[in-house]
Amino acid sequence: MWNRGDLVEISNDCAIQYFAGKTAIILSNIGKHMGNKEELGHYYRVLFGDGTDHIFNDNELTLLSKA
């Protein structure tokens, strides 16, 4: 699990190709991604350099640096 301020890169295989390869900062963990009986990951709200934010599953993010 990542923390506020961690630097991440959006993976090239994310659901919305517009964001692929961009860097962002983790703002918050907004919840778990649950499957039928198991946890599949976490959702994170991230902030981009232009001031916009978006929500991604952790499998769409690559950690570049811890805060």
N, C-alpha and C positions, 0 to 999 in steps of 0.2 A: 504494500500500500504506500502511496506517495503522499507528500505533505504540501501545504501551502508554500508557494515560492519555488518549488522544484521546477527546473527547466526541462521541457519535453519537446520532442519533434513528432509531428503527426505522420503516421506511417503511410507509405505509398499505396497500400491496399485498403485505406479507410473507405467508408461508405460514400463519402462526398469528395470526389477527386479534387475539387477546388482547394481543399485544405492540405492535400498531400504535400509533404516536405516542409511545411511551415513550422516555425518554432513558436512556442507559447509557454506561459507560466501557469502552473496549477493554482487555481483560486480556492477550490474546495472539493472534497469528496462528497458527492450528493446521494450516494446510495449503492446498494449491491445489485448486481445483475443475477437474478436467480433463475435456474433451470427448473426441471421437475422436482428434483430432490437435492440438488447441489448448487453451490455458489459458482457462478461462471465468471465473476470478476466484479469490478467496481466502475461506476460512472464518475467522471470528473468534469467540473466546469473549469475551462482554461481561458486565459486572457492572451490575446494577440497584441503585437506591437502597435497596431493601429487603433487599439482601444476596444475592439469588439471581443465578444466572448462566445463560446460555444460549448456544448457538452459532448464528450467522447467516452467510449468504453475504454478501459485500460489496455485492451488488446490492439487498439488503434494508436497507442502512444508509445514512444520510445524515450526512456529517461536519458537525458544528456548530462544533467548535473543536479545534485541535491542542494537544497537551500542551506 
